[in-house]
Each structure stands twice: as structure tokens, then as C-alpha cells.
Amino acid sequence: MAERSTAAVDVADNSGDKPLTAKAESTADGVAQNPERGTDSDEGQGSEGTESPGKKASPPELHSGHKLARRYRLEECVTRLDGFSSWRAVDEKLRRAVGVHILPADHPRARSVLAAARSSALLGDPRFVQVLDAVEENDLVYVVHEWLPDATEMGTLLAAGPLEPHDAYQMVSQVASAMAAAHREGLAHLRLNPNAVLRASTGQWRIRGLAVNAALRGISSDTPQRTDTESIGALLYAALTQRWPYENDAYGLSGLPKDIGLIAPDQVRAGVHRGLSELAMRALVNDGATASRHEAPCTTPEELVKAIGEMPRVRPPEPTFTAPPDYQRTTYQQGTYGRPAPRPGAAQPITPPPPPLQSRTGKVLKWAVSALLIAALGLGSWQLADALMDHGGKSEDTPSTPATNGGGKNASKEPAASGKPIVIKGVREFMPSGSGIKEDEAPLAADNDTSTAWVTPQYKGYANFGNLPTRREGSGLIVDLGSVRSVSSLDVLMYRSGQTAEVLAADANAVSATSLSDFPKRLVKLNTVGGELKARLSKAIQTRYLLIHITNLPTDGAPNLFRGGVSEIKITG
């Protein structure tokens, strides 16, 4: 079916997956599934594997139409391997497609799968395919997760050729940033490969199987950060060259020629972006033994994110426009209507233009237009002279008077006269109760990269941050300009439309600003905003601190789930 190739969860990868530091746990009969050897029996996403002989645990006898928890109706088995099975299913309560992993409750890895699924669900990061449910019931353990029919696996994209440099840059930026956030919460993937990375129809890259895929396969690592970093490097290598950076073929990609070792992507294929080529090598060769050319290796996703931020941004390709077809002259010409068209190549008679209008009406119109032009010129000259006299009475050094209250009345639809960007010195989370939610990600809202964002966790039941006591005053971001500056406009790209937000400013003499009372000036009144929040002030205000204050969040995939955030902030003065 069509959805199988785009949304099945990768729990049984192609042979050739080679994370350098991962190690596999023993299966039920003591036979190790070693990812370094690439001994997985299935051959790609959506293909139904077969259980290896001799396994003690066997998948439960399930079939299409079987219901779990009187809610999840199984539709199609996409993987059956190593004692577990994975299905495409339908959540009849919410009427949406979901994916389900099913294991017997006595499976040796059932407990670790449950623990991994519940830890992944707590992360609540939209860059990962979300775990929706993890249950032990009726001698079964099953994990329910999102199903993304509009997303395409990276392996499918690479079947058509290498990615464009800008697409590869976006992929590695988003994947590295997401994995850095996961590791800060103590979560690792250990199974990152082209089948675990998806590109949504919006262009956003998402990762599936965080912690769960490794638990299903019994994989662990003593150095999880380095393992995931190497895997990201392998993804970038494949995106640039359409080859897997090891000797074995995998994921529909050819491996490197044997006995030549690992060579840089720009030596494998002509025209590869040199900065991205070096970045891939820094992530792949990260054991300290060898560095890529003159650059230090990246051993963690956090270091990889920093390396990406230090390299010049890869710009998208220039759009191409198709030239319109040449104008085709028709056979109709003045004076030939009602007569046959002349033969091609025959001499055409030259028809003189009609004589100008010489009637009395035409003369009157001519004089009227002339009189109006003379009057307009006279009025314009008088206004110009008046403006010059006013300007001469003022000193050029007199500054404009700043706004005294910064309220909504000062907002203007016209842009401010001066549009010089103001460098943002810092962004921190607005924490009125002293407790944060995603404070480490606040700087992502001012990093000049719209693909990164400060994103709230997912809240259930209530749009006002789950109606939690610690979030009674909402949340948001405090922008620090470093010193008192003259602010005339701001543009805020919201992570998602439908958020209830306002923009406030602190007094010019404010030494610090942490509570809502520290921001007495309202630049944008509290309202439900779309994808962008803009303010144009008729008079600039003097301030150092601005607050993007969010009180209510939009829905996130379901009527009772809510999430919001800020993608990018621009200030001009």
C-alpha cells in the first residue's frame, strides 16, 4: 500500500548499518544481533521479515482487524522479526492512522521497550515521531506511535539521487539539533539511518524510533553520544554522495570500494559542497585517532551543532523561471475583418494610422488637462517651499521624541523610517514562577535560522499551558538588547499560528527584568496571532528588555493537546 513506504517505523534495518561503538545484547537463545556486522534479516522499510529459527519468544498470533484496548484496530503487518511485530493501525477513537509495535509480555526485551517508550514520550519534542501510548495488557506489550503518511523516508529520497547542498544542510542541522536536545534529557537513538529520518511535506525533518528502536533490537552503547554523532555523519555522507560510508551495501545504497578506507565525500563525487564534506568527516572520524583534514572531530551532537553554526550557511538554489512562449501574431489585422486572410509571404498593404481627433470636444479636453497639470505643478511647488522653510527652522541634530508609554496606540501600519537591525545580545525564557520548561533552547529563537525554534512541551487538556499553577502567567521569551536601544519595530516568527501573545517592553532605566510587572509598556496588545507577530511603532521607544508573552497555545495534532513556541525574532531601530 502507498502508506507503507512512507510511514512504517524502522525496527528492522537493512544490512550494513554500522555504528562504530554500538554493541548488541544477547537475544533469548544467546545469539547476538550485532549491528556492526549488518546481520539484520529484513531488507528495508515495509518489507515483512521472518523470525529467526530457535527464538524462544514468538510474536503473538494477531491478524488484520484485531483490536487492542478496544481502540487500536490492526490493519497491516509491516515487520515481523525477532519476537515482535510492527503494524499499521487505526485509532478508532480519534479516527487517525497510528503505528503499533507488539511484543509478548514475557519477551526478554519487553520491559526495556516499555521503559524506552515512556521516556521518549516524556520528551515531547515535535522533531521526533511521538510515542502516543505504551501499555502492558493481556500478556502483550504494545507501543503506539504517530503515523506520518505525508512524510518520505530519506532512503526513498536518495533513491532518486544525492540531496541538493541546501537540503543536506537542513537535514544535518535539524537532526543534529534534535539529537542534542534528546541527549540533554538522557535519551539516545543508536539506530539512526536513512529509514529512521523522514522529511515531511512542510520540509521539516523528523526522527522516529528514539530509544525504542534500539530497545526492540537489544542494542546498547557505552558511548551513546559518539554513536549517534557517527550515525549523523553517515547520514550526511549518504546525502552528499548517494553512497553508504562503509564497505557493505545498505539501505539501497552502494558501499565504498573495498580496501580504500573512508574517504571524504568530495573525493567520491564531484561538485560536493566542501564545508559539508568536512563536516561529515568530522562526525564520522570522531574517535580521536584521526581528524578530518585540519578540523577537530565532533564526538557529541552538541559539538556537531556548534560546528554547523560556525560554518557559512548554505543558501537555497536560485529559483528558475520558464520563459514565456514567443508571441504568435494572429491573422486578424485592421481592415481585413470579413475578408480572407492574406497568404503567408504576400506583400501586406500598409494601413496609415487614423487621423487625430480634431473635433471641438477634443480641443476642450486638451485645454482642461493642461489646466489641471499647471495647477498641480503650482500646488506641489508651494508644498515643497513650505517644507523647506519648516526644515530650516529646526536643528539637524535634534533627536526624535521617543514614545512615552509604548502602548498599542503607537503602533502604525507604516514601517519605521529607520530600519537598522539591532543585534540581540541574549534570549532567555520568561519564568514567572521560577521554573522553566525549555530554557536551554531559548537562544534558538534568535540564531538567524528559521529551521530552529524554542518550542514548548506538549500540554494536555488545557491551552493555558495545561492549567498548571506554575504557568498561571504563561511563558515566553525575554529579549536582551545588551543596552538601552531605540526600538522602532520588531518581527516575530511564531513556531505555530493560533498562539495568544503580546509584546511588552521594560522601562529604559530597568536594571533587570524577570517578572511581568517589569514590563509596563505594551507594544502589541494581547491577541491570537497567526504565523507572524509584527509591530511598527509611530515613535521609537527606549528600552533594553522586550518580552514576547504567550498565554495560550494552539492545538497539536489532537483537540486536547497543545504546543507553541517562537522560531525567530528580529528587532530594528
C-alpha positions in Angstrom: 0.0 0.0 0.0 1.1 3.6 -0.5 1.5 4.4 3.2 3.8 1.5 3.8 6.8 3.1 2.1 6.4 6.5 3.8 5.4 5.9 7.4 6.3 2.4 8.6 8.6 2.6 11.7 12.1 1.4 11.2 12.5 -1.5 13.6 14.4 -3.8 11.3 17.0 -2.1 9.2 18.9 -3.2 6.1 22.2 -5.0 6.4 25.2 -2.8 6.6 24.2 -0.5 9.4 27.5 0.1 11.2 27.5 2.4 14.2 31.1 2.1 15.3 30.6 1.9 19.0 27.3 0.3 19.4 27.0 -3.2 20.9 24.1 -5.6 20.9 22.7 -7.5 23.8 22.0 -11.3 23.5 18.7 -12.5 22.2 16.6 -15.1 24.0 18.7 -18.0 22.9 22.0 -16.2 23.4 22.7 -15.4 19.7 23.8 -11.7 19.4 22.4 -9.4 16.8 25.5 -7.4 16.0 24.7 -4.1 14.1 28.4 -3.8 13.1 28.1 -7.0 11.1 24.9 -5.9 9.4 23.1 -9.3 10.0 19.6 -7.9 10.1 17.3 -10.2 8.1 14.9 -7.7 6.6 15.7 -5.7 3.5 14.3 -2.2 4.1 11.2 -0.4 5.3 7.9 -2.0 4.8 9.2 -5.5 4.0 8.0 -8.2 6.3 10.9 -10.0 7.9 10.8 -13.6 9.1 11.6 -14.7 12.6 15.0 -16.3 13.0 14.8 -20.0 14.0 15.4 -21.1 17.5 14.0 -18.0 19.2 12.1 -18.7 22.4 9.9 -15.7 22.2 7.5 -15.7 19.3 5.2 -12.9 18.0 1.6 -13.2 19.2 -0.9 -14.6 16.8 -2.5 -11.4 15.6 -4.3 -10.6 12.3 -5.8 -7.7 10.4 -8.9 -6.5 12.2 -7.7 -7.4 15.7 -8.3 -4.7 18.2 -6.1 -3.6 21.1 -7.6 -1.8 24.1 -10.9 -1.8 22.2 -9.4 1.2 20.3 -6.5 0.3 18.0 -7.6 -1.8 15.0 -4.7 -3.5 13.3 -4.6 -3.0 9.5 -1.3 -4.3 8.0 1.7 -6.0 9.4 4.8 -4.2 8.1 7.5 -6.1 10.1 7.7 -9.4 11.9 11.1 -10.1 13.4 13.0 -11.3 16.4 9.9 -12.0 18.5 8.0 -8.8 17.9 5.8 -7.4 15.1 5.0 -3.9 13.9 1.7 -2.8 12.4 -0.1 0.0 10.7 -3.3 0.5 12.7 -6.2 2.9 13.1 -7.1 4.7 16.3 -10.9 4.4 16.1 -11.4 6.9 19.0 -9.5 9.7 17.3 -10.0 8.4 13.7 -6.4 8.6 12.7 -3.7 6.2 11.5 -1.1 5.1 14.0 1.8 2.6 14.2 2.0 -0.2 16.8 4.9 -2.4 18.0 3.7 -5.6 19.7 5.7 -8.0 21.9 4.7 -10.8 24.2 4.8 -9.7 27.8 7.4 -12.4 28.6 9.7 -11.3 25.8 13.2 -10.7 27.2 13.2 -7.1 26.0 9.6 -6.2 26.8 10.5 -4.3 30.0 13.3 -2.3 28.3 10.9 -1.4 25.4 8.3 -0.1 27.8 10.8 2.0 29.7 12.3 3.4 26.4 8.8 4.2 25.0 7.7 6.0 28.2 11.0 8.0 28.4 10.6 9.0 24.7 7.0 10.1 25.3 8.1 12.4 28.1 10.5 14.3 25.8 7.6 15.7 23.8 9.8 17.2 21.1 8.0 17.7 17.8 11.2 16.9 15.8 10.7 13.3 16.8 7.8 10.9 15.8 5.8 10.9 19.0 5.1 7.9 21.2 1.3 8.1 22.0 0.8 5.1 24.3 2.9 2.3 26.0 0.8 -0.4 27.6 1.1 -3.9 29.0 -2.2 -5.7 28.7 -3.5 -9.3 28.2 0.0 -10.8 28.1 1.0 -8.3 25.4 3.2 -5.2 25.5 2.5 -2.7 22.8 3.8 0.8 21.9 1.6 3.2 19.9 3.3 5.9 17.9 2.5 8.6 15.2 2.0 7.5 11.6 3.0 10.1 9.0 1.6 9.3 5.6 2.7 12.6 4.1 6.4 12.1 5.1 9.1 10.5 2.9 12.0 8.4 4.2 15.5 9.7 3.5 16.3 6.3 1.9 13.5 6.9 -0.7 14.7 10.4 -1.4 18.3 9.1 -2.0 17.0 6.5 -4.5 16.5 9.4 -6.9 20.0 10.8 -6.3 22.0 12.9 -3.8 20.3 15.7 -2.0 21.0 19.3 -3.0 23.5 21.0 -0.7 20.8 23.2 0.9 18.6 20.1 1.6 21.6 18.2 3.0 22.5 21.2 5.2 18.9 21.5 6.5 18.8 17.7 7.2 22.0 17.6 9.2 21.2 20.9 11.1 17.8 19.7 12.2 18.8 16.1 13.0 21.8 17.2 15.0 19.9 19.8 16.9 17.1 17.3 17.7 19.6 14.7 18.9 21.5 17.2 21.0 18.2 18.1 22.8 17.4 14.3 23.3 20.8 13.7 24.8 20.4 16.6 27.2 17.4 14.6 28.5 19.4 11.4 28.8 17.9 9.7 25.6 19.9 8.2 22.7 18.8 6.7 19.4 21.5 4.2 18.5 19.7 3.3 15.3 19.9 6.5 13.2 19.9 5.5 9.5 18.1 6.6 6.2 15.0 4.7 7.3 14.7 6.5 10.6 14.8 10.0 9.2 11.8 11.4 7.4 11.1 14.6 5.5 7.6 16.0 6.0 5.7 17.7 3.2 6.4 21.0 5.0 10.2 20.4 4.6 10.8 19.7 8.3 12.9 16.6 9.1 11.7 14.2 11.8 13.3 11.3 13.5 11.5 8.2 14.5 12.3 5.3 16.9 14.1 7.4 19.6 15.3 4.9 22.2 12.5 2.5 21.2 14.2 1.0 18.1 17.4 0.2 20.0 15.4 -1.4 22.8 13.4 -3.5 20.4 16.7 -4.8 18.9 18.5 -5.1 22.2 21.2 -2.6 21.3 23.1 -0.6 23.8 26.3 1.5 23.8 28.9 2.6 26.3 29.3 5.9 24.3 25.8 6.7 23.0 26.6 10.3 22.1 29.5 9.3 19.9 27.4 6.5 18.3 24.6 8.9 17.4 27.1 11.5 16.2 28.7 9.0 13.8 25.3 8.0 12.6 24.5 11.6 11.8 27.8 11.8 9.9 26.9 8.7 7.9 23.5 10.3 7.0 25.2 13.4 5.8 27.8 11.4 3.8 24.9 9.4 2.1 23.0 12.7 1.4 26.1 14.2 -0.4 27.3 11.1 -2.3 24.3 8.6 -2.5 26.7 6.0 -1.0 26.9 4.4 2.4 30.3 5.2 4.1 31.2 1.6 4.8 32.1 -1.3 2.6 28.8 -3.1 2.8 25.8 -2.0 0.7 22.9 -0.9 2.9 19.5 0.9 2.6 19.5 0.7 -1.2 22.9 2.5 -1.3 26.2 1.1 -2.6 29.1 0.9 -0.1 32.5 2.3 -0.6 35.0 0.3 -2.7 36.8 -2.3 -0.6 40.4 -1.7 0.8 40.4 2.1 0.3 39.1 3.0 3.7 36.9 6.0 4.4 37.5 8.9 2.0 35.9 12.4 2.1 32.6 12.9 0.2 34.2 15.5 -2.2 36.6 12.7 -3.3 33.8 10.3 -4.0 31.7 12.6 -6.1 32.5 15.8 -8.0 30.7 19.0 -7.0 30.1 18.1 -3.4 30.0 21.1 -1.0 33.4 21.2 0.6 32.1 22.6 4.0 29.5 19.8 4.3 32.1 17.2 3.2 34.4 18.2 6.0 31.5 18.3 8.5 30.6 14.7 7.6 34.2 13.5 8.1 34.4 15.3 11.5 31.3 13.4 12.6 32.4 10.0 11.2 36.0 10.1 12.3 35.5 11.1 15.9 37.4 8.5 18.0 40.4 10.9 18.4 42.7 8.8 16.2 42.2 10.8 13.0 40.8 14.3 12.4 39.2 15.4 9.1 42.0 17.4 7.5 42.7 20.3 9.9 39.4 20.3 11.8 38.8 18.7 15.2 36.4 15.7 15.3 32.9 16.1 16.7 32.2 13.5 19.4 28.7 14.6 20.5 25.6 16.0 18.8 26.1 19.2 20.8 29.6 19.7 19.3 28.2 18.9 15.8 25.5 21.6 16.3 28.3 24.1 17.2 30.4 23.1 14.2 27.3 23.7 11.9 26.8 27.1 13.4 30.4 28.1 12.8 30.3 27.2 9.1 28.8 29.6 6.5 25.1 29.0 5.8 24.3 27.0 2.7 21.8 29.1 0.7 19.0 27.6 -1.2 19.3 27.4 -5.0 18.0 30.3 -7.0 14.5 29.7 -8.3 14.3 29.0 -12.1 11.7 30.6 -14.2 10.4 29.3 -17.5 10.5 31.8 -20.3 7.0 32.5 -21.8 6.5 31.3 -25.3 7.1 33.7 -28.2 4.1 35.9 -29.1 2.3 34.5 -32.1 0.7 37.1 -34.3 -2.8 36.2 -35.3 -4.0 36.5 -38.9 -6.5 39.2 -38.0 -5.4 42.7 -39.0 -7.2 46.0 -39.1 -9.3 46.4 -42.2 -9.3 42.6 -43.0 -12.3 41.6 -40.9 -14.8 39.8 -43.0 -12.2 39.1 -45.7 -10.0 36.1 -46.1 -6.5 36.4 -44.5 -3.6 37.1 -46.9 -1.4 34.3 -47.9 1.9 34.0 -46.0 4.7 35.8 -47.7 2.5 38.0 -49.8 3.1 41.7 -49.6 0.9 43.4 -47.0 -0.6 46.8 -47.6 0.5 49.5 -45.2 -2.6 51.0 -43.5 -1.9 54.5 -42.3 -2.9 55.4 -38.7 -6.2 57.2 -38.2 -6.1 61.0 -38.1 -6.0 62.7 -34.7 -9.3 63.8 -33.1 -9.9 67.3 -34.4 -13.4 67.8 -33.1 -14.4 70.6 -30.7 -14.8 68.1 -27.8 -11.2 67.0 -28.3 -9.9 70.6 -28.0 -11.8 71.2 -24.8 -10.4 68.1 -23.2 -6.9 69.1 -24.2 -7.2 72.5 -22.6 -8.8 71.0 -19.4 -5.9 68.5 -19.0 -3.4 71.3 -19.5 -5.0 73.5 -16.9 -5.1 70.6 -14.3 -1.3 69.9 -14.9 -0.5 73.6 -14.3 -2.5 73.7 -11.1 -0.9 70.5 -9.8 2.6 71.9 -10.5 1.8 75.1 -8.7 0.5 73.2 -5.6 3.5 70.9 -5.5 5.9 73.9 -5.6 4.1 75.6 -2.8 4.2 72.5 -0.6 7.9 72.0 -1.3 8.8 75.5 -0.4 6.8 75.2 2.8 8.6 72.0 3.8 12.0 73.6 3.2 11.1 76.6 5.4 10.0 74.2 8.2 13.1 72.2 7.9 15.3 75.3 8.0 13.8 76.3 11.4 14.9 73.0 13.1 18.4 71.8 14.0 19.6 68.7 12.2 20.9 67.3 15.5 17.5 67.4 17.3 16.6 63.8 18.0 13.0 62.5 17.6 11.0 62.2 20.7 10.6 58.6 21.9 7.2 57.1 22.8 6.3 57.7 26.4 4.1 54.7 27.0 4.9 52.3 24.2 1.2 51.3 24.1 -0.8 49.9 21.2 -1.8 53.4 20.2 1.7 54.0 18.9 1.5 51.0 16.5 1.5 52.1 12.9 0.8 50.2 9.7 3.7 52.0 8.0 7.2 50.8 8.7 9.5 52.9 10.8 11.7 55.4 8.9 14.9 53.9 10.1 15.3 50.1 9.7 18.7 49.3 11.1 18.8 45.8 12.6 19.6 45.6 16.3 21.8 42.8 17.4 20.2 40.7 20.1 22.6 40.0 22.9 20.7 37.3 24.7 17.4 35.5 24.9 16.1 33.7 28.0 12.9 32.1 28.9 10.2 34.0 30.8 9.8 32.0 34.0 7.3 33.9 36.3 7.2 31.1 38.8 11.0 30.5 38.7 10.6 27.1 36.9 11.5 26.8 33.2 10.2 24.5 30.5 12.8 24.6 27.7 15.2 27.3 28.9 18.2 25.8 27.2 16.5 26.2 23.8 15.6 29.9 24.2 18.7 31.1 22.2 17.4 29.2 19.2 14.8 31.9 18.7 17.5 34.5 17.8 20.1 32.4 15.9 19.2 33.7 12.4 18.0 30.2 11.5 14.2 29.7 10.9 14.7 26.0 11.0 15.4 26.0 14.7 13.0 27.2 17.4 12.2 27.5 21.1 9.3 25.0 21.4 7.2 24.3 24.5 6.4 20.8 25.6 3.1 19.3 24.7 0.3 20.1 27.2 -2.8 18.0 27.7 -6.4 19.2 28.4 -5.9 23.0 28.6 -4.5 25.6 26.2 -3.1 27.7 29.0 0.0 25.6 29.5 -2.0 22.7 30.9 -3.6 24.9 33.5 -0.6 24.3 35.7 -0.2 26.5 38.8 3.4 27.3 37.8 2.2 28.6 34.4 -0.6 30.9 35.5 1.2 33.9 33.9 2.0 31.8 30.8 5.5 31.8 29.4 7.5 33.3 26.5 10.9 34.8 25.8 12.8 37.8 27.3 15.0 39.6 24.7 18.1 41.4 26.0 19.5 44.1 23.6 22.6 44.5 25.7 22.0 48.1 26.5 19.2 50.7 26.1 18.4 51.0 22.4 15.9 52.9 20.3 13.3 50.3 19.1 11.0 51.1 16.2 9.8 47.7 15.0 10.0 44.0 15.6 9.1 40.9 13.7 8.5 37.6 15.5 8.1 34.4 13.5 5.9 32.1 15.6 6.5 28.4 15.7 2.8 27.8 15.0 -0.1 30.0 14.3 -3.0 30.4 16.8 -1.0 31.4 19.9 -2.3 34.1 22.2 0.5 36.5 22.7 1.5 40.1 23.3 4.8 42.1 23.2 5.8 44.2 26.2 8.8 46.4 26.9 10.6 47.4 30.1 11.4 50.9 31.2 14.6 52.5 29.9 16.0 52.6 33.4 15.3 49.0 34.2 18.4 47.2 35.5 16.9 43.8 35.0 13.5 42.3 34.0 12.2 39.0 35.2 8.6 39.4 36.3 5.5 40.6 34.4 5.4 43.8 36.4 8.9 44.7 35.0 7.3 45.3 31.5 4.8 48.2 31.8 4.9 49.2 28.1 2.6 47.3 25.7 3.8 47.3 22.1 1.3 44.7 20.8 -1.9 44.0 22.6 -2.8 40.5 23.8 -4.5 38.7 20.9 -4.5 35.5 18.9 -1.8 35.8 16.3 -1.0 34.0 13.1 2.4 32.8 11.8 4.0 36.2 12.4 3.7 38.8 15.1 4.7 42.3 13.9 4.9 45.7 15.5 5.6 49.0 13.8 5.8 52.0 16.2 5.0 55.5 15.1 7.5 56.7 17.6 10.5 54.7 18.7 10.8 53.7 22.4 13.9 53.4 24.6 14.4 50.0 26.2 16.8 47.2 26.8 14.4 44.4 27.5 11.4 43.1 25.5 9.0 40.3 26.4 7.2 38.1 23.9 4.5 37.0 26.3 2.5 33.8 25.4 -0.6 32.9 27.5 -2.4 30.3 25.3 -1.2 27.6 22.9 -2.7 26.2 19.7 -3.7 22.5 19.3 -1.0 20.0 18.4 -2.4 17.1 16.4 -5.4 16.5 18.6 -8.1 18.6 20.2 -6.9 18.1 23.7 -3.1 18.5 23.0 -1.4 21.9 22.9 2.0 23.2 21.9 3.6 26.5 20.8 6.9 28.4 20.6 8.9 31.0 18.8 11.1 30.4 15.7 12.9 33.7 15.1 13.0 37.3 16.5 14.1 40.4 14.6 14.4 43.9 16.1 15.1 47.1 14.3 15.7 50.6 15.5 
